[in-house]
Amino acid sequence: DVLNVLGVYPGDPGPPGGDCAVHVAAVGTGFSHLKVGDAALGHGLAALASLSKSDARLMAAITDSLSFEQACTLPTTWCTVHMSLLAARPAAGHYVLLHAGAGGVGLTSQEYCHFIGNRAMANVGRPYKHFYLHKMGLAGRTLSSRDGSAFALGASKLLGSGRLRFSLNSLSADFIACTFALLRQDGRLCEIGKRAVWSYERHEAACCNHFTMIALDSTIDQTPWW
């Protein structure tokens, strides 16, 4: 939404608003998992408006265990991380690198990787973000997201003789090239950035590991049943 209102989102993102937590006002035929009056979360068209429409396959009922404020933070972050991990399929014990680790996707991916049993590290900027991730269990495993050289040196030191199996990236410039250099041959970088990202052609010319662009908005348009 921020890139959208600034006019720098590639392509036509449509009206602002995507993630939503709502009360269902009407339901089309052929769907039994929602009924009028249900509280639900998911993806809606122009969800910042008072009334929004959505494909019912993109919505799910919620219980009182989640507030609306909590629920509307979940759809894009968790779906993006899930798509990335399905593409990379890291296993327990594998090294993984999470760029922008204090953001929504970064925090979600840490929870997911902890559940899988990955050996995660993350980069962040300000000191309080490092402190926050240390309290979340990444003490001694946070890196700089401000200085590409410091990041490369710190990551190499943490890995030692090891290599990354998976990285979830949203940064640009030197961070992409450094991350590819840290990946093992069967490793995969999943790119969720929208600006100054590598193309598949550039990756193929420069690297021998794997690269996947993750675009939840395109996936929703093409395969809403996913």
C-alpha positions as CSV (number, residue, x, y, z in Angstrom):
1,D,0.0,0.0,0.0
2,V,2.9,2.4,0.8
3,L,4.4,1.8,-2.7
4,N,1.0,2.1,-4.2
5,V,0.1,5.5,-2.8
6,L,3.6,6.8,-3.6
7,G,3.1,5.7,-7.2
8,V,6.2,3.5,-7.3
9,Y,4.7,0.1,-7.3
10,P,5.4,-1.7,-10.6
11,G,2.4,-2.3,-12.8
12,D,-1.2,-1.5,-11.7
13,P,-1.7,-2.5,-8.0
14,G,-5.3,-1.3,-8.0
15,P,-6.9,0.7,-5.1
16,P,-5.2,0.6,-1.7
17,G,-6.0,-2.1,0.7
18,G,-5.5,-5.9,0.5
19,D,-5.3,-7.6,3.9
20,C,-8.6,-7.4,5.8
21,A,-10.5,-8.5,8.9
22,V,-14.2,-8.1,8.4
23,H,-17.8,-8.9,9.2
24,V,-19.3,-10.8,6.2
25,A,-22.2,-8.8,4.7
26,A,-23.2,-11.1,1.9
27,V,-22.1,-14.4,0.4
28,G,-22.4,-15.8,-3.1
29,T,-23.7,-19.2,-3.9
30,G,-21.5,-22.3,-3.8
31,F,-19.6,-21.5,-0.6
32,S,-20.3,-23.1,2.8
33,H,-17.3,-22.0,4.9
34,L,-18.7,-18.5,5.4
35,K,-22.1,-17.1,6.3
36,V,-23.5,-13.6,6.7
37,G,-22.3,-12.1,10.0
38,D,-19.2,-14.2,10.3
39,A,-15.9,-12.6,11.3
40,A,-13.3,-13.4,8.6
41,L,-9.8,-12.6,7.5
42,G,-8.3,-12.7,4.0
43,H,-7.7,-10.6,1.0
44,G,-10.2,-8.0,-0.3
45,L,-10.4,-5.5,-3.2
46,A,-10.0,-2.0,-1.9
47,A,-10.2,-3.3,1.7
48,L,-9.6,0.2,3.1
49,A,-13.1,1.2,2.0
50,S,-16.2,0.8,4.2
51,L,-17.4,-2.0,1.9
52,S,-15.1,-4.4,0.0
53,K,-15.6,-7.4,-2.3
54,S,-13.5,-10.6,-2.4
55,D,-13.4,-14.1,-3.8
56,A,-14.7,-16.3,-1.0
57,R,-11.7,-18.6,-1.7
58,L,-9.5,-15.9,-0.3
59,M,-11.4,-15.6,3.0
60,A,-11.5,-17.7,6.1
61,A,-13.6,-17.4,9.3
62,I,-11.9,-16.4,12.5
63,T,-12.9,-17.0,16.2
64,D,-12.8,-14.7,19.2
65,S,-9.2,-15.8,19.8
66,L,-8.1,-13.2,17.3
67,S,-9.0,-9.5,17.4
68,F,-9.7,-7.8,14.1
69,E,-6.4,-5.8,14.5
70,Q,-4.5,-9.0,15.0
71,A,-6.2,-10.9,12.2
72,C,-5.6,-8.3,9.5
73,T,-1.8,-8.6,10.0
74,L,-1.8,-12.3,9.0
75,P,-2.8,-13.0,5.4
76,T,-0.1,-11.4,3.3
77,T,2.8,-12.1,5.7
78,W,2.0,-15.7,6.4
79,C,1.1,-16.5,2.8
80,T,4.3,-14.9,1.5
81,V,6.4,-16.8,3.9
82,H,4.6,-20.1,3.2
83,M,5.0,-19.7,-0.6
84,S,8.7,-19.0,-0.1
85,L,9.3,-22.0,2.1
86,L,7.4,-24.3,-0.3
87,A,9.7,-23.1,-3.1
88,A,12.9,-23.6,-1.0
89,R,11.9,-26.5,1.3
90,P,14.7,-26.0,3.9
91,A,14.9,-28.8,6.4
92,A,15.8,-28.9,10.1
93,G,19.4,-27.9,10.7
94,H,19.7,-25.9,7.4
95,Y,21.2,-22.4,7.6
96,V,18.7,-19.7,6.5
97,L,19.0,-16.0,6.1
98,L,16.1,-13.6,6.6
99,H,16.6,-10.1,5.2
100,A,14.8,-7.2,7.0
101,G,14.2,-9.5,9.9
102,A,12.3,-7.0,12.1
103,G,9.6,-6.4,9.4
104,G,6.3,-8.3,9.2
105,V,7.5,-11.0,6.8
106,G,10.8,-11.2,8.6
107,L,9.2,-11.8,12.0
108,T,6.8,-14.3,10.5
109,S,9.6,-16.2,8.7
110,Q,11.5,-16.5,12.0
111,E,8.5,-18.2,13.6
112,Y,8.1,-20.5,10.7
113,C,11.8,-21.4,10.6
114,H,11.8,-22.0,14.3
115,F,9.0,-24.5,13.9
116,I,10.9,-26.3,11.1
117,G,14.1,-26.3,13.0
118,N,16.2,-24.1,10.7
119,R,19.3,-22.3,11.9
120,A,18.2,-18.8,11.2
121,M,20.0,-15.5,11.0
122,A,18.6,-12.1,10.1
123,N,19.7,-8.6,9.2
124,V,18.2,-5.4,10.6
125,G,19.1,-1.8,10.9
126,R,18.7,0.1,14.1
127,P,20.1,-1.1,17.4
128,Y,16.7,-1.5,19.0
129,K,15.8,-3.9,16.2
130,H,18.9,-6.0,16.9
131,F,17.9,-6.1,20.6
132,Y,14.3,-7.1,19.8
133,L,15.5,-10.0,17.6
134,H,18.0,-11.1,20.3
135,K,15.0,-11.3,22.7
136,M,13.2,-13.5,20.2
137,G,16.0,-16.0,20.2
138,L,18.5,-14.7,17.6
139,A,21.1,-13.5,20.0
140,G,24.5,-13.5,18.2
141,R,22.8,-14.1,14.9
142,T,21.8,-10.6,13.7
143,L,23.6,-8.7,10.9
144,S,23.6,-5.3,9.4
145,S,21.0,-4.3,6.8
146,R,22.7,-0.9,6.4
147,D,26.2,-1.8,5.2
148,G,26.6,-4.4,2.5
149,S,30.3,-5.0,3.4
150,A,29.6,-5.4,7.1
151,F,26.7,-7.8,6.3
152,A,28.9,-10.0,4.0
153,L,31.7,-10.2,6.6
154,G,29.3,-10.9,9.5
155,A,27.4,-13.6,7.6
156,S,30.6,-15.3,6.5
157,K,31.8,-15.4,10.0
158,L,28.5,-16.8,11.3
159,L,28.4,-19.5,8.6
160,G,32.1,-20.5,9.0
161,S,32.6,-23.4,6.6
162,G,28.8,-23.7,6.1
163,R,26.5,-22.2,3.4
164,L,23.0,-21.0,3.3
165,R,20.2,-23.3,2.1
166,F,17.6,-20.6,1.8
167,S,17.3,-16.8,2.0
168,L,14.2,-14.6,1.9
169,N,15.1,-11.3,0.5
170,S,13.6,-7.9,0.2
171,L,16.7,-5.7,0.0
172,S,18.6,-4.6,-3.1
173,A,22.1,-3.7,-4.5
174,D,25.0,-5.5,-2.9
175,F,22.8,-7.5,-0.5
176,I,21.5,-9.6,-3.4
177,A,24.9,-10.4,-4.9
178,C,26.3,-11.2,-1.4
179,T,23.5,-13.5,-0.6
180,F,23.9,-15.5,-3.8
181,A,27.6,-15.8,-2.9
182,L,26.6,-17.3,0.5
183,L,24.2,-19.8,-0.9
184,R,25.2,-23.4,-1.4
185,Q,24.8,-24.9,-4.9
186,D,21.3,-26.3,-4.1
187,G,20.4,-23.2,-2.1
188,R,17.5,-20.9,-3.1
189,L,17.0,-17.1,-2.8
190,C,13.3,-16.2,-2.8
191,E,12.8,-12.5,-3.8
192,I,9.8,-10.6,-2.4
193,G,11.2,-7.1,-3.3
194,K,9.5,-5.0,-6.0
195,R,12.3,-2.5,-6.9
196,A,15.8,-2.9,-8.1
197,V,15.6,-6.7,-8.1
198,W,17.5,-9.2,-10.2
199,S,15.9,-10.7,-13.3
200,Y,16.0,-14.4,-13.9
201,E,18.3,-13.7,-16.9
202,R,20.8,-11.9,-14.7
203,H,20.8,-14.7,-12.1
204,E,21.3,-17.4,-14.7
205,A,24.3,-15.5,-16.1
206,A,25.9,-15.0,-12.7
207,C,25.0,-17.9,-10.4
208,C,24.6,-21.6,-10.3
209,N,22.1,-21.8,-7.4
210,H,18.4,-21.2,-7.5
211,F,16.2,-18.1,-7.6
212,T,12.5,-17.6,-7.3
213,M,10.5,-14.4,-7.4
214,I,7.6,-14.5,-5.0
215,A,4.6,-12.4,-5.9
216,L,1.5,-13.1,-3.8
217,D,-0.7,-10.6,-5.8
218,S,0.0,-12.4,-9.0
219,T,-0.6,-15.8,-7.4
220,I,-4.0,-14.6,-6.1
221,D,-5.0,-13.4,-9.5
222,Q,-3.9,-16.5,-11.3
223,T,-4.7,-19.3,-8.8
224,P,-7.1,-18.0,-6.1
225,W,-7.7,-21.6,-4.9
226,W,-4.1,-21.7,-3.7
